[in-house]
Amino acid sequence: MQASPYIVGIRFQKVGKIYHFDASRYRDNVAPGDFVLVDTSRGTQMGQVIQIIQNPSTPLEGPWKSILRKATPQDLVLRQGWQRKELEATINCRAKASELRITDVKFVSSEYSFDGGRLSIQYSNETGDKLELRELRRAMQRLYPQTQIEFHMIGPRDVAKILGGMGACGLESRCCSTFLTEFSPISIKMAKEQGISLTPTEITGMCGRLRCCLVYEYEQYVEARKLLPKRGKRVGTPFGEGKVVDVLPIKGSVYVLLENGAQHEFMRHEVEPLEELEAIRKKAESGCDKHPEGGCDCGKQQPSSPPKKQKGSRRYRG
């Protein structure tokens, strides 16, 4: 019986995206925590094995690339040497850009390939448009004649991730620099669903975009709201009828303005959806299903069994 492929998840940066490679040839020698060499679109790179994939499915883009070999202590020393030169390359790039009067671009970081044959420089700009930096590339090529120079544009979230620093919420380290390996789509709807103030300072991160933490509890709020009436709905309570004026999804309660002017908080099992119950009652009294407005003359009788309750016709239960 043919053995299943030994697929490993590799990360090239401390808090970066995980890429998958085939390590079947080194099944007995490669484990989580080891460093390996792999061939990528940016040349030979060194990455750390983070996970072993159990029962992997074939990727849509084709078979997995195989790792080249396990890194040796000499490889680790060589990689550290190139990493020490990356900051110097970024400083030199900024200096050359200043000489060429390129002022609308922020050069964030640089990264050497494992063998030093490629130097990738990450940059960003406020417009978000990819720039043609031919003159700067030529200037950097003269400074590093034995290295292939590449420029890669990154977004504001990636910039904040690389630079690090304190988060907008006051945490000493930003979420993106601590544990977020990928950025999820975030919309203003998530803030509205959670009842968060839409003041820009309240929902905007240090990157100038909507905070990543807006997505953390969004699904829980959506599911909790399904069990509660919306604002403005008429409901029945132990103290009489009233209108919902506020919803507390996580707590599972609503504030109801009663007909006598008093306002009380009720748990979801204490309120009834009067509007939905009224709609069901009218449908039951309208005759057959072919004439929902009444005046049936086709002879079809309404079934004697009680009408099937529609979604939301019951009390709100936890």
Secondary structure, DSSP 8 states (H G I E B T S, - for coil): ------EEEEESSTT--EEEEE-GGGTTT--TT-EEEEEETTEEEEEEEEEEESS----TT-S--B--EE--HHHHHHHHHHHHHHHHHHHHHHHHHHHTT--S-EEEEEEE-TTSSEEEEEEE-TT------HHHHHHHHHHSTTSEEEEEE--HHHHHHHH----TTS-SS-HHHHT-SS-----HHHHHHTT----HHHHB-TTSSB-GGGGTTHHHHHHHHTTS--TT-EEEETTEEEEEEEEETTTTEEEEEETTS-EEEEEGGG-EEHHHHHHHHHHHHT-STT-TTS---S-----SS-----TT-S----
